[in-house]
């Protein structure tokens, strides 16, 4: 099975454009796993809440997260991303992802 991956709202692209090439490559590798694998290790993917997941990437001691959802069974929609600097995922980043998720479904219905 291969999932289709798409982005919404330009948030993911804006985040990726701020990152060094090596970090972008590592995130692309994690996306490749997400696209191709049925079962993905918690090292790479974690359910946050209510259908919102985070794609987890680490490079050179830095931690990066990208929020996403599954839609229609196999479409992965990528939202915002950030560099994680604290132990817990910041609530403001989670809130932002839920806001984008809501916008996505509203746009999809119209």
Phi and psi restraints in degrees (value plus and minus 20) as a CYANA .aco file:
   2 UNK   PHI    -145.8  -105.8
   2 UNK   PSI     105.5   145.5
   3 UNK   PHI    -104.7   -64.7
   3 UNK   PSI     129.1   169.1
   4 UNK   PHI    -110.0   -70.0
   4 UNK   PSI     115.0   155.0
   5 UNK   PHI    -134.7   -94.7
   5 UNK   PSI     107.8   147.8
   6 UNK   PHI    -154.2  -114.2
   6 UNK   PSI     143.8   183.8
   7 UNK   PHI    -132.8   -92.8
   7 UNK   PSI     145.9   185.9
   8 UNK   PHI    -157.9  -117.9
   8 UNK   PSI     111.5   151.5
   9 UNK   PHI      57.8    97.8
   9 UNK   PSI     -19.7    20.3
  10 UNK   PHI      58.3    98.3
  10 UNK   PSI     -18.6    21.4
  11 UNK   PHI     -85.4   -45.4
  11 UNK   PSI     -65.2   -25.2
  12 UNK   PHI     -83.9   -43.9
  12 UNK   PSI     -65.4   -25.4
  13 UNK   PHI     -81.8   -41.8
  13 UNK   PSI     -61.8   -21.8
  14 UNK   PHI     -82.0   -42.0
  14 UNK   PSI     -61.7   -21.7
  15 UNK   PHI     -83.5   -43.5
  15 UNK   PSI     -68.9   -28.9
  16 UNK   PHI     -80.1   -40.1
  16 UNK   PSI     -56.7   -16.7
  17 UNK   PHI     -85.9   -45.9
  17 UNK   PSI     -36.8     3.2
  18 UNK   PHI    -108.4   -68.4
  18 UNK   PSI     -28.7    11.3
  19 UNK   PHI    -118.1   -78.1
  19 UNK   PSI     129.7   169.7
  20 UNK   PHI     -83.2   -43.2
  20 UNK   PSI     135.2   175.2
  21 UNK   PHI     -75.8   -35.8
  21 UNK   PSI     -60.4   -20.4
  22 UNK   PHI     -83.2   -43.2
  22 UNK   PSI     -58.1   -18.1
  23 UNK   PHI     -89.5   -49.5
  23 UNK   PSI     -62.5   -22.5
  24 UNK   PHI     -78.1   -38.1
  24 UNK   PSI     -62.2   -22.2
  25 UNK   PHI     -80.9   -40.9
  25 UNK   PSI     -61.1   -21.1
  26 UNK   PHI     -86.7   -46.7
  26 UNK   PSI     -60.9   -20.9
  27 UNK   PHI     -86.0   -46.0
  27 UNK   PSI     -60.3   -20.3
  28 UNK   PHI     -81.9   -41.9
  28 UNK   PSI     -56.9   -16.9
  29 UNK   PHI     -82.6   -42.6
  29 UNK   PSI     -65.5   -25.5
  30 UNK   PHI     -82.0   -42.0
  30 UNK   PSI     -57.0   -17.0
  31 UNK   PHI     -86.4   -46.4
  31 UNK   PSI     -57.1   -17.1
  32 UNK   PHI     -80.9   -40.9
  32 UNK   PSI     -63.2   -23.2
  33 UNK   PHI     -81.1   -41.1
  33 UNK   PSI     -64.1   -24.1
  34 UNK   PHI     -81.8   -41.8
  34 UNK   PSI     -58.1   -18.1
  35 UNK   PHI     -90.2   -50.2
  35 UNK   PSI     -58.4   -18.4
  36 UNK   PHI    -123.0   -83.0
  36 UNK   PSI     -43.2    -3.2
  37 UNK   PHI    -118.2   -78.2
  37 UNK   PSI     118.6   158.6
  38 UNK   PHI     -93.8   -53.8
  38 UNK   PSI     -62.7   -22.7
  39 UNK   PHI    -136.1   -96.1
  39 UNK   PSI     107.1   147.1
  40 UNK   PHI    -141.4  -101.4
  40 UNK   PSI     115.6   155.6
  41 UNK   PHI     -79.6   -39.6
  41 UNK   PSI     128.2   168.2
  42 UNK   PHI     -83.2   -43.2
  42 UNK   PSI     -35.9     4.1
  43 UNK   PHI     -81.0   -41.0
  43 UNK   PSI     -51.0   -11.0
  44 UNK   PHI    -125.5   -85.5
  44 UNK   PSI     -49.6    -9.6
  45 UNK   PHI    -155.6  -115.6
  45 UNK   PSI     115.8   155.8
  46 UNK   PHI    -158.2  -118.2
  46 UNK   PSI     114.2   154.2
  47 UNK   PHI     -95.1   -55.1
  47 UNK   PSI     105.4   145.4
  48 UNK   PHI    -106.7   -66.7
  48 UNK   PSI     -77.8   -37.8
  49 UNK   PHI     157.1   197.1
  49 UNK   PSI     125.3   165.3
  50 UNK   PHI      28.9    68.9
  50 UNK   PSI      27.2    67.2
  51 UNK   PHI      60.8   100.8
  51 UNK   PSI     -17.3    22.7
  52 UNK   PHI    -117.8   -77.8
  52 UNK   PSI     108.2   148.2
  53 UNK   PHI    -139.1   -99.1
  53 UNK   PSI     141.7   181.7
  54 UNK   PHI    -141.7  -101.7
  54 UNK   PSI     116.8   156.8
  55 UNK   PHI    -110.6   -70.6
  55 UNK   PSI     104.6   144.6
  56 UNK   PHI    -127.5   -87.5
  56 UNK   PSI     108.1   148.1
  57 UNK   PHI    -157.3  -117.3
  57 UNK   PSI     122.0   162.0
  58 UNK   PHI    -150.8  -110.8
  58 UNK   PSI     117.1   157.1
  59 UNK   PHI    -169.0  -129.0
  59 UNK   PSI     108.3   148.3
  60 UNK   PHI      30.8    70.8
  60 UNK   PSI      22.1    62.1
  61 UNK   PHI      61.5   101.5
  61 UNK   PSI     -22.8    17.2
  62 UNK   PHI    -123.0   -83.0
  62 UNK   PSI     126.5   166.5
  63 UNK   PHI    -134.0   -94.0
  63 UNK   PSI     113.7   153.7
  64 UNK   PHI    -145.9  -105.9
  64 UNK   PSI     123.9   163.9
  65 UNK   PHI    -151.5  -111.5
  65 UNK   PSI     121.8   161.8
  66 UNK   PHI    -149.8  -109.8
  66 UNK   PSI     106.8   146.8
  67 UNK   PHI    -104.4   -64.4
  67 UNK   PSI     125.7   165.7
  68 UNK   PHI    -175.5  -135.5
  68 UNK   PSI     147.9   187.9
  69 UNK   PHI    -152.8  -112.8
  69 UNK   PSI     139.0   179.0
  70 UNK   PHI    -114.3   -74.3
  70 UNK   PSI     118.9   158.9
  71 UNK   PHI    -153.9  -113.9
  71 UNK   PSI     115.1   155.1
  72 UNK   PHI      35.3    75.3
  72 UNK   PSI      17.8    57.8
  73 UNK   PHI      65.1   105.1
  73 UNK   PSI     -62.4   -22.4
  74 UNK   PHI    -156.7  -116.7
  74 UNK   PSI     -22.5    17.5
  75 UNK   PHI    -106.4   -66.4
  75 UNK   PSI     109.1   149.1
  76 UNK   PHI    -124.7   -84.7
  76 UNK   PSI     102.8   142.8
  77 UNK   PHI    -127.1   -87.1
  77 UNK   PSI      98.3   138.3
  78 UNK   PHI    -110.5   -70.5
  78 UNK   PSI     115.5   155.5
  79 UNK   PHI    -131.2   -91.2
  79 UNK   PSI    -156.9  -116.9
  80 UNK   PHI     -95.8   -55.8
  80 UNK   PSI     139.4   179.4
  81 UNK   PHI    -155.2  -115.2
  81 UNK   PSI     145.5   185.5
  82 UNK   PHI    -180.8  -140.8
  82 UNK   PSI     142.5   182.5
  83 UNK   PHI    -112.4   -72.4
  83 UNK   PSI     104.9   144.9
  84 UNK   PHI    -104.5   -64.5
  84 UNK   PSI     107.1   147.1
  85 UNK   PHI    -141.1  -101.1
  85 UNK   PSI     -21.3    18.7
  86 UNK   PHI    -145.4  -105.4
  86 UNK   PSI     147.9   187.9
  87 UNK   PHI     -82.0   -42.0
  87 UNK   PSI     -67.1   -27.1
  88 UNK   PHI    -115.8   -75.8
  88 UNK   PSI     130.2   170.2
  89 UNK   PHI     -85.0   -45.0
  89 UNK   PSI     104.9   144.9
  90 UNK   PHI     -79.1   -39.1
  90 UNK   PSI     114.4   154.4
  91 UNK   PHI     -80.1   -40.1
  91 UNK   PSI     -54.9   -14.9
  92 UNK   PHI     -84.3   -44.3
  92 UNK   PSI     -51.7   -11.7
  93 UNK   PHI     -91.7   -51.7
  93 UNK   PSI     -59.6   -19.6
  94 UNK   PHI     -84.7   -44.7
  94 UNK   PSI     -64.5   -24.5
  95 UNK   PHI     -79.7   -39.7
  95 UNK   PSI     -62.1   -22.1
  96 UNK   PHI     -81.3   -41.3
  96 UNK   PSI     -63.6   -23.6
  97 UNK   PHI     -83.4   -43.4
  97 UNK   PSI     -61.4   -21.4
  98 UNK   PHI     -85.5   -45.5
  98 UNK   PSI     -56.6   -16.6
  99 UNK   PHI     -82.8   -42.8
  99 UNK   PSI     -64.1   -24.1
 100 UNK   PHI     -85.6   -45.6
 100 UNK   PSI     -59.7   -19.7
 101 UNK   PHI     -79.8   -39.8
 101 UNK   PSI     -64.3   -24.3
 102 UNK   PHI     -82.0   -42.0
 102 UNK   PSI     -65.6   -25.6
 103 UNK   PHI     -79.5   -39.5
 103 UNK   PSI     -62.0   -22.0
 104 UNK   PHI     -78.3   -38.3
 104 UNK   PSI     -69.6   -29.6
 105 UNK   PHI     -88.3   -48.3
 105 UNK   PSI     -53.9   -13.9
 106 UNK   PHI     -85.6   -45.6
 106 UNK   PSI     -63.3   -23.3
 107 UNK   PHI     -84.7   -44.7
 107 UNK   PSI     -57.3   -17.3
 108 UNK   PHI     -86.4   -46.4
 108 UNK   PSI     -55.5   -15.5
 109 UNK   PHI     -95.1   -55.1
 109 UNK   PSI     -46.5    -6.5
